């Protein structure tokens, strides 16, 4: 259970809210929504670099939840298509900016000047990509990034292509082959003077396999909390753990939305939250269609495993109406423990009860989306596993 001190963890922010509440409950609610907007717009700048043909652009698209032939995807091809730092915003989270940088080997700049050229200071971290072994220029760049006290990670791309070729050999063992490739990359980097290099083996076309999840977990652990949340929400659903982590972030925001009940109709709040959860869990119609197309499955098969398919407007609206029909009396019983929390920042009486009721209703809505996201992802895994 949240306590008053945990509702808005930062004491300074707590005082800002209290000060606004002293003027009016409406100003207090507006201040809370201002804080939520700040959270949702935390900028995250990711730099992707590597040699020509290493798979940078495809990796950029994978991070954005796009395939190479989607509209607004980063252009790909056998020749260097990136001549300067090119910005690609996340289609659902414009605060997350992914920069496709020209390969250092395609410029006339040494590593130090290269970083100045691409304005290194604006990036939160660098990902250095290679589809074979990491080369001298990659190592020089890593050393320079390290000197400037920025984080960097090595990604060995197109691992699925390597495994496809190795499968033709007698005695093929996937686990042993993956381990051999990883060790070869690490040893090569260590021989160039890099201590304990972090190397992740990925397939941008199959992000649910190999080290894509491990890369996400590593970034999550090493980013500041506010940047971590921005990354996690923008990450594609590549495992069940991601769904759980997205849920935690959304749960942390419910208190802000609940306070909004002072100045907005509850129906409007729930509709806004619904759109946010659709985007975060990839359950909007466009995302579901893309997912179905990417694995060769009819959209109806994904909708069939959902309890609350959004395409079935009548069914979903019935659930939505049921949530709104929760009476103030039953809400007060269900969320009575929350009353003292909203009262602690100045909401009293029926206003506090309205906030608590909204808090409870949004929690129910979130549980619905999480349940369907898990069902859809499990269906996808089962379908992919059944392929010959």
N, C-alpha and C positions, 0 to 999 in steps of 0.2 A: 504494500500500500504506500502511495506517495504521502509524505508528510509536508506540512506547510513550507518547511525549509527546502524540500526537494522539488517543489513545484517549479520554481525558478531558481536553479542551483546557484547562480551568481548573485551574491548579496547586493552588488552594485545595481544589477538589473532589477532585483527585487525592490530596491529603494526607488528606482525610476518609476516602476509600476505603482507603488504606493503613493508617490508624489502626484502622478496623473489621476489616481483614484480619489485623492483629496479634492480634486476639482470636480470630477463627476465620474460615475461608473462608465459612461460612454467613452470618456477620454482614457480611462484605464483600459477598457477593452481595445481601443484604437492603438494604444501603446503596445499592448501585448501582440496585436497583429503586425505591428511594425517590427517587433523582435522576430516574429515568425518569418516575415519577408526577408530579413537579414540572413536568417539561417538558410532559407531556400535559395538565396542568391550568392552564397559563398563561392568565389571563383576558384576553379581548379584548372591549371594549365599543364598539360602533359606533352612532352616533346618526344617525338619518334624519329630516330635517325638510323642510318645504315647505308651500306653500299648499294649501288644500282642493282635492281632485280632481286633484292633480298626479301621482298614481301612486305615492305613498310606500309604501302597503301592498303593492302588487304587487311593488315593488322589494324590499321586505323579504322577501317570499315567495321571490322569485328567488334572493336571496342564501342562503336556507335550503334551496334545492333543491326548493321546493314550488310547486304551482300554486295559484291563488286558491280553488279548490274542494276542496283537500285538507284532511283533518282537521288541526286545530291551526294552520291558516294564518291570517295576519292578515286581519281582515275588510275588505272593499273595498266601495266604493259611490260614488254621485254626490254624497253629502253628507259633511261632515266626520265621520268615525267615531272619530277620536282626540281625546279630551278631556284626557288627561294622558299623561305618558310611559309607554308600555306596553312591557313586556319580552317579547321572543320569543327563546327559546334555540334554538340550532341543534339539529335532531333527532338528529344523530349526534355532535356535539361541544358538549356543554353548557357548556363553558368559553367558547364564543363566544356573546356576548349582543348581540342587535340590538334597538335601542330605537326604536320608532316614536313620534316626538315630535309634539305638536300643532303645526299650522302657526302661525307667529308672528302671522299676520294674524287668527287666530281667538281670540287671547288679548288681555287688556287690558294686558299688560306691554310696556314698551319693551324694546329688544334686551338691554340689560344685565340688567334684572330678569328677563327671559325665561330667560336662561342660568342665573341663580341658581335660578329656579323649577324648571328641569329638572335641576339639580345637574350643571352642565357639567363639573365637575372629574373626574367618574368616567369620562368618555368618552375613548377614544384618538384619535378623529377624528370629524368631522361630514361628512355628505353632504347638500347642499342641493339639493332636486329641484324642477324646474318642467317643465310640459308645454307651455309657450309661451315667453314671455320671462321673464327673472328680474326681479322687481319690487323696489320700494324697500325693503320689509321684508326681502327676501333679502339685499340689499346691506348694510343696517344690521346684520343678524345676522352677516354675514361679517366686517365691520369689527370687531365686538365680539369675535368668536372670534379674529381675528388679534391684537387687542390683548391677549388673554389667552394668547397664544402657543400656541394649539392649531391643528392642521391641519384644513383644510376643502376640500371639492371640490364643484364644481357639476355636477349631472347633468341633462341635458336628456332627459326621458323621452318615451315614446310616439313615437319617431322613425319607427317602422313605419307609424303612422297618417298622419303627414305625407307620407311617400313614397307611400302608397296614394292619397292625394288628388291629389298632384302628377302621378301617372302618367296622369291623365286629360287633362293638358294636352299640346298639341302640342310636339314637340321635347324631351320629358322626358329628362333625363340624371341618373341616380341620384347619381353621384359629384359632379356640380356642385351638385345640390340639397343634399346632405349638407354640402358645403363652405360653401354659402351660409348654411344654418341655423347652423352652428358659428360662422362669422365674425360673423353677426348677434348671437349671444349674447355673444361676446367683446367686440365693440364696445360693446354696451349696458352691460356691466359696467365696461368701461374708462371710459365716459362718466360713470359714477357714482363714479369715483375708485379703482377697484381695479386695481392693476398686475399684469400677466401672469396673469390669472385662468385656472384650469384648468377646462375645460368638456369633459364627456364625453357623447356622444350614445348613448343606449342604447334597446333594446327589451327590456323585462323578459320578454316572451313568446318572444323569440328571442335569448337571451344570447350565443349563439355568433356573432352578427353585430354590426356597427358597433363601438362603443367599449367594450363591456363588458370585453373582454380587456385593453384599454389601461388602463382604470381599475384592474383587478386588478394589472397590472404596476407602475403608479404607486404604489399603496398598498404593494406589496411592497418597492419601493425605499426608501420613506420611513418604514417602520416599523422599530423595533429588531428584531434577529434573532429573539428568542424570540416576539415578537408576530407577526412575519412568518410563522413556521411555523404558528402557530395559524390565521392567515388562509388560507394556502395549502391546508391540509388541509380546511378547511371550504368552500372554493370549489367550486362545481359544475364538472364537466368541460366546459369551453367551448372548449378547443383542445388540441392534442397537447402543447404546451409545459407546460400545467398537469400533465399526467400525468407528464412528466419531472421536474418540480419536486417533486411529491408523492413520487416515487421517491427523490429525493435525501434528503428528510427521513426517510423510512422507513429508508433505508440508514444514516443517521447514528444510528439507534436500535438497529440490529442488535446492536451490541456490548453494549448493556445486556441485551437478551434472551438473548444467548449466555451472559453471566455467570450468568443465572438458572438455567442447567443444573446448577449446584451444588446447588440446593435444590428443583428441580422436575423431573418427568419431561419428557423432550424432547417426547413426544407432546402433553403439556398445553401446553407453550410454543408449539408449532407451531399448535395449534388456536386459541389466543388470538391469535396473529399473523394467522392466516387471517381471523378475524372483523374484526380491525383493517384489514387490507388490503381486505376486501370493502367495508367502510364507506367507506374513503378513496377507492377507485376507482369507487364506485357499482356494484359487481358483486354485491351481495346481491340476493336474489330480489325483495324489495319495490322496490328502486331500479330494477332492470331492468324490472319490470312498469310502473312509473310512466313510465319513459323510453319504453317501447314505446307506451303509451297516448298520450303527449304528441305523438308524431309519426305516430300512426295506423299502427303496424306491429305485426304479431303478435310476441309474445314469442319464439316459436320461431325467428323469423328472426334475432333477436339471438343467441340461443343457438347457432344454426347456425354462426356465424362464430367462436365461442369454441373454443379448444382444450381448455379445462378447464371446461365449463359446470357451475356449482354445482348446478343442478337435476338434472343427471345424476350422482346420488350415487355410483353404482357406478364410473363412469369417474374421478371426482375422487378417490375413496378409493383407487383403484388407483395413481394418481400419488402420493398422500399416503403410501401404504405403500412405494412405491419410494424416496421420499426417506428414510423412516425406516430402510430396509434398508441404507443406506450403511454399510459396515463401518468400524470404527475404523481399520483399516489404510489403506483408501482415503481416508478422511477426513484422516488425518495427512499423506498425500501431497498432497492437494488444498489443505489449509490449513496446511501446515507453517510457512509464513511468519508465520502469526498466533500461533504458540506463544509466541514471545518477548514478544508484546504482553500476553497474559494473565499470563505469568510475571512481567512487570514490575510488576504490581500485586498479586502474591502468590499467584496460582494456579499450582500445580506438578503435575507428573506426569500421572496419568490425569485429574485435574480439569481441568487446562489443555487436555488433548486433547479432553475432552468439550465444553468451551466452544468450542473451535475447530471441532469437528464441527458443533455447533449453529449457529455463525456461518455456516458454509458452506451448511447445509441451509436456513436462513432466506433466504439470498441466492437460492437456487434458487427458493424459493417466491415471493419478491418478483418475480423475473423472469417467472414464470408469470402473475401478476396483471397486471403491466405489459403483457405481450404481449396478453392478452385485452382490457384496457382500451383499448388502441390499436385493436384489431380492431373492437370495439363502436363506438367513436367514429367511426371511418372509415365503418362501415356506416351510421350515423346521418347523417353528412354526405352520403353518396352518395344516400341515400333522400330527404333534404330537397332536394338539388339537382335530383333527377329530378322533383320535383313541378311541375305546370304553374303 
